[in-house]
């Protein structure tokens, strides 16, 4: 929040600094009055204890300051949720303990699905619809915008705006259960043209009837992992576009290999962490909905991880 | 760490490694004699490379993965993966390419530069908690 990377978070930062400055001024004023009350001359102390001071400094000035702050803050922050209507639309749904991500067309239909990572164009605002599929979560990417609650049964809208391409971290900001602090998020801002290309690719992958993500390599582990994904029951919860795996209760894994993080923004996405996550995700993120697959052998874990890595 | 010449460590760990693989005479030398190392960097790499997703380390609060063996007192351990002598040279090879030394392990090969591998090796060998 103190390192804004876009106009929307800039607003929040300005507001924060104004509040901090004001609080400091009031604190100093209180200190000064206390000093006067203890060590000041009789006339000063009499004046400080007078009704006039109480009326002005106890009532009129604080009420005035609060009113002005409220009015100013409200108009300032209004821009963060006011929509022009031509922003790219996305939807993020809070889940225990991960984020479902959808890219929407103008009519609000999902054109590509993903999880735990949001790709946006730099230099223009995007609008993100915030929903929850279980309890109240809160979506917060401090460098790019404000904080928005995700409330079951309600759609909240929040704009994000990155000045430059880059990778920005986010975090669930509303206590949602034991592993709440392990519910992270990654926002990747692309140059505008890059982003258009990227989204077109994702749309094609999502719409393809023929398997697009089937690796063409002769990697034995990848082929074995692909079979295991069905046999071990992973497909009951996870979807991989273009394959029989169409489970929707867990994160979409169509592009899991290209994600920067694993376990919702908390681990680097490598072969090693994939193996650790599949084999014992409960020790990494306690009480997440994916069981630890301790029954899988070492070679099976390796094969599954290789398959996950190949899904790009 | 306990090195005197710039090239001194190289043949020493190689010899140690070879001896460790062919013979089991006497107590294994487990002093981290891997040259100039940075223990803090080793600890940082253990987190960055994702080792902690499978193993527990005494000074890494999170994650503490439960899939692989607990490494909290790894420095006192006699064997790596239950079958290789726990010596610097062997360990250095193992962390970079576990499947080559122990076929069938779930631990994947991990990309580390020479210096990074030395740092992690030294870090692992000084783990003696409990």
Interface residues (C-beta under 8 A of the other chain):
Chain A: X182 X266 X267 X268 X270 X271 X272 X273 X275 X276 X277 X279 X280 X282 X283 X284 X292 X294 X298 X299 X301 X302 X305
Chain B: X48 X49 X50 X51 X53 X54 X62 X63 X64 X65 X66 X67 X68 X104 X105 X106 X107 X108 X109 X110
